[in-house]
Each structure stands twice: as C-alpha cells, then as structure tokens.
Amino acid sequence: MVVEGNMRSRLSWRVNRRRVSKSEGDRNNLGSSNVGTSTDSGWPLSNNNMEMSAFPDAKPGATDAPAKAPERHAGATVTAVDIDSVPVADNESGGTPSPKEELDAINFNEPNGNTTDSPLGTTTSHGGDGEEYPEGGVRAWLVVLGAWLALFASLGLMNILATFQTYISNNQLTEYDTSSVGWIFSLYTFVSFFMGIYVGPLFDKYGPRWLILSGTLCLVVSLILMSISYEFWHFLLAFGLMSGLASSLLFTPSIAAIGHFFKARRGFATGVAATAGSIGGIVFPLMLHRLFDTVGFAWAIRTLAFVCLAVTIISNFLIRARLPPAKDASPHPDIRIFRNKAFAWTTLAVFLLEFALFIPLTYISSYALKQGFSSTFATNLISILNAGSVVGRVLPGWYADKIGPFNANIMSVALTAAGCFAIWLPAGHTAPGIIIFALIFGFASGSNIALVPVSIGRLCKTQAYGRYYATCYTLVSVAVLIGIPIAGKIVDSNGGEYWGLIVTTGVVYLASLVAFAMVKVEVVGWRAAVFAIL
C-alpha cells in the first residue's frame, strides 16, 4: 500500500509538472510570463486575483505611465502579467537594468510566481526572474530562525527606545530637555536605516556572512560602552552611532536573506521573522525594569549585551544566501531606480510612515507618566504595545500573500490614523484608552514593519532586493532623524502637553496613506485605483 501510494504521488507530481511546463510554454508564446486571464468587464486589466497589471514589452524611451488595456469584445479575455514573474532584462549596455525595464507596474493580489508541489510534498515557486524558490524546507526555515534571532537583538532594541528615553531623561540626563535627549534615539534610527545604502548592495554582492558577524561584534561593544556612559555625548556615540550601525548590519541582511528562499510565501515568512522584534520589545523592558532596581543601570545594560551576544552568535551560523549575485551586482547604491514613479511614491509613503511610527514608540512611556500613571505601568505599556505587534507581524504577513502587501499596508496605516484621532487623543489619559491604543498601534505598526520589505520586494528581482531596500531606507533615515526631535519640540512648545504630538502623528499617517494610494494610481489610473481600494 505504501509503494502504491508513493507511485500515485509521483505520477501526480509528473502530471502537475507537465501541466506547469505546458502553461509556461503557452505564456512564452504570448511573450510574457505568469499570464492571468479575466472575463470581468469594466476595469482595465481586471482580474479577480489582481489589482495591478502591466505589459513587460515596453520600448526604450517609453513613458512611465501605465500601459492601457487592449480593447476587447464581449466574452473576450484580457491577459495580464504579474510583475513578480516578469523577468528583469539587462539594458542595452549590459549594466544595471533601468527602472523602466525592472518595473512597469505592481500586482498586489497575485501570488509571487507559480507554485507546484514536489514529490516530497514541499511547495516550490517559480518566479519571473527565472529562479525556483523552495518556499519551505529545513534549510529555508533555519534561515528564518537565524533572521529571527538577529532581529530579536536589533529590532528588539529599536522597539524599546521609550524605555531608554524615559530612564535616561530621569537619571543621567535630567538637565537636558525632551527634544535634546530625543537626538540620541533619532541618531540611532537614522544610522540604522541610512547605513543600509551600503549594507544592502554589499549583501547583494557578497552575501550575509561578514555583515552579520560585524553587526554582532558592533552591537555587543556598543552596549558595553553604553553601560558606562553618563554624559550626553557618551550616549550619542555609544548608542546613537554605534548601536545604530550594528542594527543596520544585522537586520538588512536578515530580511534580504529570507527573500532568497521564499517568493509566494515571502510575506508570511518575513512576518514570522519580524515577530522577533516584538518579542524583544516585550522581554527587554520587563527585564530592564527589574534589573534597574536590583543591579543598577550599568549591569542591566551589560546583561542586555550578553543576551544579544548569545542570540546573534547562533544567527551567524544559520543565515545564508542561496541565489548567486546578479552579474551586474555592485556594492554601490544606485539612485537611478527613483526614476520609476511607483518606487518613488513607495519611498515617500515609507518616509512618512517611519516618521510617524517612531513618535509613539519613543514617547508613549513619558506620555503615560505625564498623565499620572506609575513608572511600572509606563514601562509595561511598551510590552503591551509589542504584544499587539507580535500578532500584527504574523497575521498581516499571511493575508498579505492573499490580498497583496500594499493593500495590507494601506489597511494598517488607516487603522493607525484612526487610532490616533479616535482613541489616543480623546481617551489616552485613561488606562483603558491608552492600553487599547497601545494594542492597536502595536498591531498596525508591526504589520507595517513586516510588510514594507515585502512591498519593496515586489518592485525588483530578488538579486537586486538589497539595493532597492537600502536605497529606499536611506531616504527614510532622514525621517527618523528629524521625527523624534521634532515631536519632542512640539511637546516642549505646548508646555509639556502631548495633544500636539498626537495630532501630528495622525496627520503624518494620513499623508502616508495618500502616498500608498498614489502608487496604485500611478500604475492603473484613478478609477481603477479607487475601485481596488474600495
């Protein structure tokens, strides 16, 4: 019976492979890959499983405007191409592909390539870049585990900025105002994102090994130095500069490496790895709050350094790249990709998103203290926020593979803006109000953190992902550099009141929502974009 079952399984697999080969041949005859069909009427290139589509045969010098749908008669079908399966061709000079060649549009709904079942029951996908992705297996999930451990240390620190800001402001740096102390943490986030301009291309060219090792050493040394800091410039250099560099060396390769093993399930896999930052954001504040009272600041931070060392050492052995470097891979950034309007709008959306995101992450604890809550409650608020973020990084990652990461991002940004104006502003002074807001913000911001890398991955070949991701976040680093001090200055100018900070956060989130919607408008036009959003 076992032999007979295996024979049936193998026969079924061969039949499926023939069907896939035949469908791929049909698509090649049409001059495109991953062709979908639709008999729906009314909207350009409409497909129940697709929001955005494009034709990959744009001629050099063509405009960046989306291609119009061909005219069709009643009952006719319209073919549409999923951008995730369109091969990215080199330009005529043989160098870096131009933005027009790399992207004509984005499809948010279609799975990331064709998926087939192997004889062993594992799923593989075939991306439009000519690569086959395991979509699972021991090796792939070990890479996700390694990324999880690296992100536990790097993003875990990024999620507890409010803990550091509250303690340092009330102890070592009491003579400095809120805005001045905020520069320490804005420098940290700035360096974390800005250094990606070289970390991403270096990953594309050389892989993750030396980047992860350098990040491990840099992170541990920075925390040890922070433990003996007591002046403003000590914290600025030890945490703001050095810890920021360490975070960039750790999380950029960790996220990029996952893309080498997952295409159709990339949103879910990235979301699973990104939960590490939320778990770190739960564990670290509780640990530090207890250690601050028992062993003091210095040994509390050293204990944190030892924990980070333990997890990042393991990640060094697990994170690996699978795909070979692109033949034109360069360790240098390439700003020419901003000529693509869809990518430019995406970068603007992420810029505004990150500007607003780090304001509650940094100031929610000090806001709670201002409202008269205890220091214990203010610290636990960070853990509550990150508990919501755990769910927000896994669940949206799963349904983003169904509805598309850009759609999921739009939903999360809208939810956060609503939370600022409907809950935080009118009811944040009450315990139920601030707890509900922390959970909602944690869920929504967690989904944004997990889905933005997946969204960027829709715009390029996997081998160029590090360059795209790093180029986007290089500009985003400016937002996080100025966002925290500006928020602190708003609080100081309002006499220590936080209503101005809350309104600013909500307005910037709304602006980010508009920018995400403009990506859709840029590709399919106003009418189809509004239909897709609604």
TIMI-942000 format. One line per 8 residues: number of its first residue (from 1); their letters; for each residue z, y, x of C-alpha. Coordinates in steps of 0.05 Angstrom, whole numbers. Layout:
REM TIMI-942000
NUM> A> Z,Y,X  ...
***
This chain:
REM TIMI-942000
1> MVVEGNMR> 0,0,0  16,48,57  -51,32,91  -88,41,25  -53,107,14  -70,132,83  -143,112,73  -145,152,8
9> SRLSWRVN> -113,211,43  -163,210,100  -222,202,52  -197,260,10  -189,302,73  -260,286,96  -288,305,27  -249,370,29
17> RRRVSKSE> -276,385,98  -347,373,75  -336,420,17  -309,473,64  -368,463,112  -417,468,54  -383,531,27  -383,561,97
25> GDRNNLGS> -457,546,103  -470,579,37  -433,640,59  -471,643,125  -536,641,85  -511,702,48  -499,738,113  -423,743,104
33> SNVGTSTD> -360,701,105  -307,685,54  -351,706,-4  -319,712,-71  -353,718,-138  -335,752,-202  -367,756,-270  -320,811,-293
41> SGWPLSNN> -353,876,-313  -336,949,-309  -309,959,-239  -346,959,-172  -339,892,-136  -286,870,-186  -253,803,-174  -191,777,-207
49> NMEMSAFP> -166,757,-139  -188,820,-102  -171,894,-103  -216,919,-47  -281,892,-20  -337,913,27  -403,893,56  -399,877,130
57> DAKPGATD> -471,895,146  -460,970,154  -511,1000,201  -490,1041,262  -482,1113,243  -466,1097,170  -414,1139,136  -343,1115,128
65> APAKAPER> -349,1118,53  -343,1050,19  -406,1015,1  -425,1018,-72  -431,955,-113  -501,930,-125  -528,937,-195  -523,874,-236
73> HAGATVTA> -546,850,-303  -506,817,-357  -480,750,-336  -497,762,-263  -447,752,-208  -428,800,-153  -408,776,-84  -351,808,-47
81> VDIDSVPV> -326,799,24  -254,793,44  -241,838,104  -193,787,131  -250,738,141  -304,785,165  -318,772,239  -309,834,281
89> ADNESGGT> -371,842,324  -373,877,390  -410,943,392  -476,952,426  -446,969,493  -405,906,493  -340,944,496  -285,956,445
97> PSPKEELD> -311,949,373  -318,1014,336  -274,1026,276  -335,1021,230  -351,953,260  -278,930,255  -265,953,184  -306,975,125
105> AINFNEPN> -253,961,72  -189,924,56  -177,868,8  -106,865,-15  -106,804,-60  -150,752,-27  -113,701,16  -123,713,90
113> GNTTDSPL> -180,664,100  -200,595,75  -145,544,74  -153,469,80  -107,410,83  -105,368,146  -94,293,145  -21,303,161
121> GTTTSHGG> -11,348,100  -4,413,140  -44,473,118  -94,508,163  -134,571,151  -200,595,178  -201,670,190  -263,712,192
129> DGEEYPEG> -252,722,267  -275,651,279  -205,625,293  -166,570,259  -93,583,244  -42,527,239  -4,561,181  57,518,199
137> GVRAWLVV> 79,460,242  134,454,293  103,499,345  88,555,295  157,555,264  190,553,332  153,617,347  181,646,282
145> LGAWLALF> 250,623,303  242,656,371  218,720,337  278,716,290  326,713,349  293,771,385  292,813,322  365,796,308
153> ASLGLMNI> 382,834,371  331,891,368  324,906,294  397,888,284  416,948,327  366,992,291  399,974,225  469,995,246
161> LATFQTYI> 454,1066,271  501,1092,217  558,1051,247  547,1081,316  535,1151,289  599,1151,248  644,1124,304  616,1168,360
169> SNNQLTEY> 618,1231,317  691,1220,300  713,1199,370  675,1213,435  631,1270,410  675,1306,360  656,1374,390  583,1364,371
177> DTSSVGWI> 554,1377,302  518,1326,259  449,1348,280  463,1344,354  492,1274,351  432,1254,310  386,1267,370  416,1205,405
185> FSLYTFVS> 392,1159,350  327,1195,337  310,1187,411  327,1113,404  279,1103,346  226,1147,378  225,1107,442  227,1042,403
193> FFMGIYVG> 162,1059,368  128,1104,420  130,1054,476  91,1007,432  29,1046,453  30,1005,517  72,945,496  22,925,442
201> PLFDKYGP> -40,927,487  -1,892,542  14,836,493  -59,831,474  -78,826,547  -23,785,579  19,753,524  93,760,506
209> RWLILSGT> 130,725,563  144,782,612  153,832,556  207,791,522  242,778,589  241,852,607  268,871,538  325,821,545
217> LCLVVSLI> 348,849,611  339,921,589  378,912,524  439,880,557  442,932,613  436,989,563  493,964,520  538,954,581
225> LMSISYEF> 524,1025,602  537,1050,532  605,1016,533  628,1063,589  596,1126,561  637,1185,538  591,1246,547  532,1266,503
233> WHFLLAFG> 481,1254,558  511,1186,573  496,1162,502  428,1197,503  405,1159,564  442,1092,555  429,1081,481  376,1132,462
241> LMSGLASS> 328,1119,520  344,1050,549  362,1013,485  300,1043,453  256,1016,508  289,948,502  277,946,427  203,962,436
249> LLFTPSIA> 195,907,488  227,857,441  202,869,370  129,888,383  112,821,417  156,783,368  117,808,307  50,802,341
257> AIGHFFKA> 61,730,364  71,707,292  1,730,276  -27,680,326  -3,622,283  -7,649,212  -62,682,172  -58,663,99
265> RRGFATGV> 18,658,102  29,715,151  67,758,101  117,703,87  126,683,160  135,755,182  185,766,126  225,705,147
273> AATAGSIG> 228,731,219  245,802,196  307,777,159  339,774,228  346,850,229  381,848,162  427,791,183  444,830,246
281> GIVFPLML> 456,891,203  508,850,164  542,815,222  544,872,273  581,925,231  634,875,208  643,850,279  646,920,309
289> HRLFDTVG> 693,948,257  744,893,273  734,899,348  740,975,348  811,966,320  832,908,364  799,915,433  771,985,431
297> FAWAIRTL> 701,1015,436  684,991,507  697,917,496  669,919,426  602,942,454  605,892,512  617,836,462  555,860,425
305> AFVCLAVT> 517,858,490  537,786,503  515,765,433  448,798,443  441,764,511  453,695,481  401,701,426  348,735,467
313> IISNFLIR> 352,683,523  333,629,472  276,673,446  246,675,516  233,600,512  205,600,441  158,660,433  88,643,456
321> ARLPPAKD> 17,669,443  -36,619,421  -102,656,418  -138,676,481  -144,750,496  -205,785,469  -260,791,521  -254,867,519
329> ASPHPDIR> -178,869,515  -148,927,552  -75,944,569  -90,1016,550  -86,1046,479  -149,1067,442  -143,1125,394  -216,1117,371
337> IFRNKAFA> -192,1070,318  -166,1130,279  -238,1147,263  -231,1095,209  -204,1133,150  -169,1074,118  -128,1063,182  -114,1138,188
345> WTTLAVFL> -87,1140,117  -46,1078,130  -16,1110,192  2,1173,153  35,1131,99  76,1094,150  93,1160,185  124,1188,121
353> LEFALFIP> 156,1122,104  193,1116,170  212,1190,168  249,1178,103  274,1107,117  319,1124,176  355,1181,139  396,1135,93
361> LTYISSYA> 403,1083,148  436,1136,193  475,1178,144  497,1134,87  564,1118,120  580,1191,135  558,1208,64  609,1157,37
369> LKQGFSST> 664,1188,80  645,1257,53  653,1231,-18  724,1209,-3  713,1134,8  752,1098,63  723,1084,132  725,1009,115
377> FATNLISI> 684,1020,53  635,1065,91  626,1010,144  618,955,93  565,996,58  519,982,117  530,907,107  516,914,32
385> LNAGSVVG> 451,951,47  429,898,96  447,843,47  396,873,-1  348,878,57  351,803,71  322,789,2  274,847,10
393> RVLPGWYA> 243,818,72  231,747,47  213,755,-27  162,811,-19  132,775,41  119,715,-4  88,753,-62  50,799,-15
401> DKIGPFNA> 9,738,4  -8,734,-70  -19,806,-91  -32,837,-22  14,874,27  -10,943,9  5,932,-65  74,905,-47
409> NIMSVALT> 87,966,-3  67,1014,-59  116,979,-106  173,983,-56  161,1056,-39  160,1074,-112  225,1036,-123  259,1072,-65
417> AAGCFAIW> 238,1141,-90  264,1124,-159  330,1101,-129  339,1167,-93  328,1211,-154  356,1165,-208  417,1135,-173  436,1165,-106
425> LPAGHTAP> 431,1238,-127  467,1235,-194  515,1176,-183  522,1168,-108  593,1197,-110  617,1137,-150  630,1068,-120  583,1031,-167
433> GIIIFALI> 529,1083,-157  529,1082,-81  533,1006,-79  474,998,-127  434,1048,-87  451,1012,-22  426,946,-51  362,977,-79
441> FGFASGSN> 347,1016,-16  362,955,26  314,912,-15  258,963,-15  264,986,57  269,914,80  204,897,46  171,958,78
449> IALVPVSI> 194,937,147  167,867,137  101,886,103  77,944,144  59,899,203  22,852,156  -15,911,125  -38,935,193
457> GRLCKTQA> -59,864,210  -108,867,152  -146,922,189  -165,885,252  -178,820,288  -115,782,308  -130,791,382  -131,867,372
465> YGRYYATC> -68,868,329  -22,892,384  -67,952,397  -71,971,324  3,962,311  23,1001,373  -26,1057,361  0,1067,290
473> YTLVSVAV> 73,1067,311  61,1114,369  48,1169,319  103,1142,273  152,1151,331  146,1226,323  171,1219,251  233,1181,271
481> LIGIPIAG> 245,1230,329  249,1290,283  272,1258,218  345,1245,235  360,1314,267  324,1350,210  366,1312,160  429,1330,199
489> KIVDSNGG> 408,1403,200  398,1401,124  469,1375,116  497,1429,162  458,1484,127  486,1461,59  558,1466,84  565,1391,94
497> EYWGLIVT> 538,1373,25  485,1318,21  445,1336,-40  390,1369,2  385,1307,46  377,1262,-15  323,1305,-46  285,1309,20
505> TGVVYLAS> 287,1233,26  260,1223,-44  204,1274,-36  180,1245,30  179,1175,-1  135,1203,-57  88,1232,-5  84,1164,29
513> LVAFAMVK> 67,1133,-39  9,1181,-46  -17,1164,24  -15,1089,10  -54,1102,-55  -105,1142,-16  -121,1081,26  -145,1048,-38
521> VEVVGWRA> -182,1110,-60  -217,1115,8  -244,1045,1  -261,1034,-73  -260,1104,-103  -214,1138,-152  -230,1099,-215  -223,1030,-184
529> AVFAIL> -161,1051,-145  -125,1076,-207  -144,1013,-244  -118,969,-187  -52,1008,-182  -40,1005,-257
***
